[in-house]
Amino acid sequence: MENTRTRTTPRVFIARLVGTTIFDPLGDAVGKVHDVVVLIQLRGEPRAVGLVVEVPGRRRVFLPLSRVTAIEPGAVITTGVVNIRRFEQRHVETLVVGELLDRVVTMRDGTGRVTIRDVAIERDRGMDWKVTRLFVQRGASGPLGLRRGESLTVRPQEVAGLAGSADQQGATALLATMEDLKPADLADVLSDLPLPRQIEVAAELSDERLADAAEELPADDAVALLSGLDAARAADVLDAMQPDDAADLVSELPLPKATELLGLMQPEEAEDVRRLMRYDDYTAGGLMTTEPIILPPEANVATFLAQARKAEVPPALAAIAFVCRPPLESPTGRFVGMVHFQRALRERPQRLLGSILDKDLDQVHADDSIGTVTRLLATYNLTALPVLDEAGRLLGAVSVDDVLDHLMPDDWREADDAVTDEMIERSANA
């Protein structure tokens, strides 16, 4: 006889639950726990109502806790029924990881303020899940500015401010869940948070990490996030972005804000952005970046490979060295050819790039359409193309990922997979 629902459910701490695999009754994995949704009530214990589940394709869906039969170490067991509709948070709902962890609340006994480090839920006799304990830490200034304090477990009724605002919340716990995320996944997490929380988390990220995520955010979300940052910080993030992505973002800002940020950026970075903003979006000039790998003919294979290994070089651009006469900053001297990464791997490190050039390529100019760029990328099986001016100087390079970003529908990040496929098909047939 099935007795899963009658077994005693232990106290479950949410910070430890995040990332746990969810299984259906047959033992097949259906996703992983991303967060827990709770309702904070004026009277009584807060109630946990469901899990935010990340399923394949990075989609986040809602799983009611009424469909959870057991929560065990390393596994959450469900009835197997998962609604594939994307999770949308309601205004009465609070996300434990996204909004409660690191929130500063006040002890009702007058002993001061504490920070929530974890939240525990338990199932009662009526089969409802309640928030029964908060694991909190007192703030205490220690030596060398370290903050260490007494940790204790309290009931939700023992604190005030549980439903407080974002300015009462730090980002330590949430950042820990983001540490190993790829930029696109980090952007996905940020876009799920309320804007004030996005700005607070952004303040704790490095310029480079935030720049990588901003490049992956939908345009409206990136504009809102950048506008919410201190102007000097926003300019630093733009400096760290790829020039073409920075130009796309700045062009979406109100003119006074765009002018302010361009004035705060590094002069050479700002000049690249201004130059790219002069081109139409769906042209080679509007798509290109001004910072591909550019080397002289006298450079050797070892130099190219060292440049390609740099973390800040996107994979699509790391596959090709653009060989030019000095100056080597775009617009360069005369463009003489390309060297492919795979060809370089087959040569001696001392071999000069000028002796292994690929020159058999149609020229692409800044005003050429995205259709021309797409055709040439497909024809030559390239990850990037050089963009030249009328004098044969290299202005920049268009990578295949830039082309894909512009061919995809504007809302492709939010669209369901099937809907995205349909929109791409319609775009291809247009």
N, C-alpha and C positions, 0 to 999 in steps of 0.2 A: 504494500500500500504506500502511495506517495506521501511522504511526511515532510517535504521540503519547507512548506509554509508554516509548519508548526515548530520547527527547530528554533532554538534560542539564537537570536541575531546579536552578535557582540557589538560593542561600541565601535563605530567606524570613524576614523579620523580622515578628513577630506584631503589634506595635503599628501597623505600616503596613498590615497585612493587614485589620485590623478595618474593617468598612464596605464591603469590596470585594464587588461583585456576583458572584453565582454563576450560571453559565449551564449549560444542558444542551447536548448535542451539536448541537442544531438552532439554538442561539443564543438561546433563550428564557431570560429571567431567572427564577430559581426562588427567590431570596432574597439575603440579605447575610450576610457573616461577622460573627458577634457575639463569638465567643471560640474558643479552641482548647483541646482536652482533652489533657492529657499524663498519663503514668504515670511517677512518680518512683521509680526502683528503687534498691535498696541497692547493687547492683553494676552497672556499665555506664552508658551514657548514658541519660538519660530519653527516653521514647518518646512521640511525638505519635500519638494514635490517631484523632482525629476533630475535626470542626468543629461548633461550636454555630451553627446557621443560623437567622436570623430570617426567617420566611416571612410572606406577607400575613396580616393579622389579628393581628400581633405575637406569633404563636406561635413558640416556639423549639424546633427539632428537632435531632436528632443526625445528622450525615453522616460516616460512616467515611472516613478518608483513603484507604482502599483503593479508594474510588469516585471519587477525584479524579484526573483524568488529567493536569492541568497547572495550575500556579499562575503567572500572568503578571501584569505590571503592569496593574492595573485589572480583572482578571478571574480567576475560578476556574472551571475547566472540569470538569464531572462526567460520569459515565456517564448521567445523567438519572434515576437511581433515587433518590428521596428518601423515606424513611420519615416519615409525617406524625405519628407518635406524639411527644407532647411530651417534650422532653429532661429527664431526671432524673439528676442527678449521683450517681455511686456513691462510696462512701467511699474507694476506692483512686484516684480520679481527682482531678486538680488542674486548675483553670481558669487559664490563663496570665494573662489580663487581670484576672479577678476575684480571683485569689489570689497570683500570682507577681510581677507588676509592682509595684515599690516595696517588695518584701520586702528586708529587711536581712539580709545573709549575711556570713560571715567568710572571708577569704582564707586558704587553708591554708598559704601561705608565711609567715604571721606578719605581714603588712603591714597588718593591721587589717580593719575592717568596710567593706563597700561596699553600695550600694543597686542593685537590679536595675532598669534602665530599659527594657530590651527583651530579647526572647528570640528566637533564630533556630533554624529547623528546616531540615533537608535530607533528601532521600531517598537512601537508600543503594542498593547494588547489589541487595539483596534486596527492594527496593521498599518498605521500611519507612521511616517518617519519624522521624528522631531529633532531639533537641534537641542541637545541636552547639556553640552559642555563647551566651554571656550578655553583653549590653552593660551594663556596670556603671559606677557613679560613686562615687568615694571621697568621704566626708564630710569637709569641711574648713571650719572657721569662718572666714568672711571678714569684711571691714569692715561695719559697720552691721548685724551679725547675719546677713548673707547667707550661704547655704551653697553654696559652689562648690568643686568638686574635680575631680581628674583623671578623665577618662573613659577606659575601656579595654574591650577585648573579651577574654573569658576562656572557657575550656572549663568545662562544668558540674563536672568532677572537681576543678577548682581552688578550689572554694568549699565551705564546710560550712554546713549549715543550710538547704539548698534546700527541704527539706520541713518548714520551721519552722512555728511557730504564728502566729496572726493578729496577736499583739502585736509581731511583727517586721516588720510590713508597714504602709507608709504608704498614702495614697489618691490621690496626685497623678495617676497615669496613669489610674486608673479614673474619677476625677472629670472628667478631660478628655473621656472618652467620653460623659459624662452632661450636659455643659454645655448642649446645645441640646435636650435631651429635654423633652417636655411632662410635666406632673405624673403622668399615668396611666402613661406609658412609664417615667418614673423609678421609680415605685412597682413596676412590673413587674421592672425590673432589680434593685432592692433585694430583692425577694422571692425572687429566684433565688440570692442570696448567703447563706452561713452567717451565723447571727445575730451572732457576734463581728465579722464583716466588715461587716455592716449597721451596727452601732453605730459602728465606726471611720469608715465613710464618712459617717454621719450627723453625726459630730462636726465634719466639715469643711464641711457645708452650712450656709447661713444659716438662721435660724429660719423665715423665710417660705418658703424653698424646701423645707425639710423638712416644714413644716406642710402645704404643698400636696400633697406626696407621701404623707404620713400619711393625708390625707383619702381617698386612692385605694387604700390598702392594705386587704387583707382584715382583718377585725376582730382575729383572733388574731395576725396578723403585726404590726399596729399596736400592740397591747397589749404584745407581747414586746419590740418595739423601744423603745417609750416606757419600759417598766420597766427596760430596760438602760441608759438615759441617766442622767446625774446629775440629781437631783431638780429643781434649779434650772433646768437646761437644759430638762428635760421640761415644766416649768411655762411657760417662755418659748415653747415650741412650741405648747402648748395656747392660750396668749394669741393667737398668730398664726393659729390655725385659725378657721374659721367656727364660731360658737357651737354650732350644732346638731351638727356633726361632733365638736367637742370634747366635748359632752355625751354623745354615743353612745360615745365612746372612754372617757371617765372612768367611765361606768356599767359598763363591762366590767372595770374594774380591781378588785382586792381592796379592800375598804373602807378599811383603814389607808392604803394607797397613794393611793387617791382623795382621802381627807381631807387627806393631806400635800400633794398637788399643788394642790388647791383653795386651801389656805392660802398657797401660794407664788405663786399667780397674781395678776395685777392685780385689785384688789377688784371693779371694775365688770365685768370679764370673768368672774370667778368667780361673781358674782351671776347673770349671764345663764345660765351653765352650770347652776347649781343650780336656777334657775327652769325650765329646759327639762327637767331630769331628773325633775321632778315629774309630767310627762305620760307617758301610755302611748306606746309606740313607734309604734303604727299609728294615731295620731290626728293631727289638724292641729297640735296643740301639740307633739307629739313629733317632728314632721317639720320644723317651722318654724325659721327663723333669726331672731334678734332684731336683725339689722343690715342690713335692706334700705335703699334710698335713701328717706329720710323728709324731706320739705320742707314749709314752710308755704304757704298759698294765695298769700301775697304774694311768694314767690320767682318768678323769671322763668325762661323757657326756657333762657337761657344758663347759669343756675346748675345746672339739671337736667343739661344736656349735659356740664358740667364734672364733675359727680359721676359720671356714667356712664362717663366716660373714665378714671377711676381704675383702676389695674391690679388693686387688691385686690378690686374689685367683680366677682363672677362674672357671666358673660354673661347668664344667665337672670334675674338680679336687675337688671342694668343696663338692661333693656328697659322697666322701669316705675318711676315715681316715686309713692310713696304720700304723699298730701297730708293733713296733719293739723293741728289746732290745737296750740299749745304746751301742754306740753313736747314736744320732738321726739325724746326718747329713749324707747324702749318700756319700759313701757306709756305711750303718748303721750296727748295730749289727744284730743278727738273726731276720729275719722277722717271726712274729707269726700269722698274720692274718689281716683281714680288718673289719672295722665297717662302715656300710652304714648309710648315713644321715637319711634316712627314719626310720630305726630301732632306731637310737638315739633319734629321736623325740618322740618315744613311751615309752622311759625309763625316770626314775627319773634323774634329773641333777647330783645327787651324784653317780649314778651307774658307776662302773669301766668299762673301755673299754675292759679289759682283760676277762670280764665275758660275753661279747656279741659278740664274734669274729665270723666272717665267715671264716672258714678254708677250706671249700670244694671247691677248685679251682685248676685247673691245673697250674703248674709253667710255667712261661715265662722267657726265658733267653735272654741275650742281642743279641745273634746271630740269634734268631728265626726270621723267615720272616714276612713280613707284612701280608701275608695270614694267618699265624698262629694267629697273634694278632687279625685280623679281625674276624676270626672264633670264638675265645674265647669271644670277646666282644659281638658278636651276640648270642652265646650259653647261656651266663650267664646274658644277658641284662644289661651290665655294661656300665658306662661312662668312666671308667679308669681301667687299669690293672697294677699290680705290676711287675716290671722287676727285677729278682734276678740273683746273680752270682752263681757259682758252690758251694759256701759255704753257700748259703741260705741267703745272706745279700741283703737288698734292694738297688738297684742301682738307681732306679727312677720309674716313672710311665708313661704309654702311655695312652693318653686320646683319646676319640673318635673323637674329632675335629682335632687332629694331624693326625689320620689315614685318615680322609676325605680329608684333605689338600693334602695328598700324592696320594690318589686314583683319585682325580680330575685331568683333563688335566692341563698342565702348564698354559695355557692361558684362564682358565675357567672364570676369572674375566672380560675379554674383550669379550668373546663369547656371541652371542645371546642365549636366553634361549632355543630355539628349537635346536640350534647347540650343546649347552652344553648337553642337554638331549641325543642327538644322540651319542656324544662322550662318555658319561658315559655308555650308553647301550653297545657300542662297547667294552669299557674297561671291563665291567662286563662279556661279552661273550667271551672275549679273553682267 
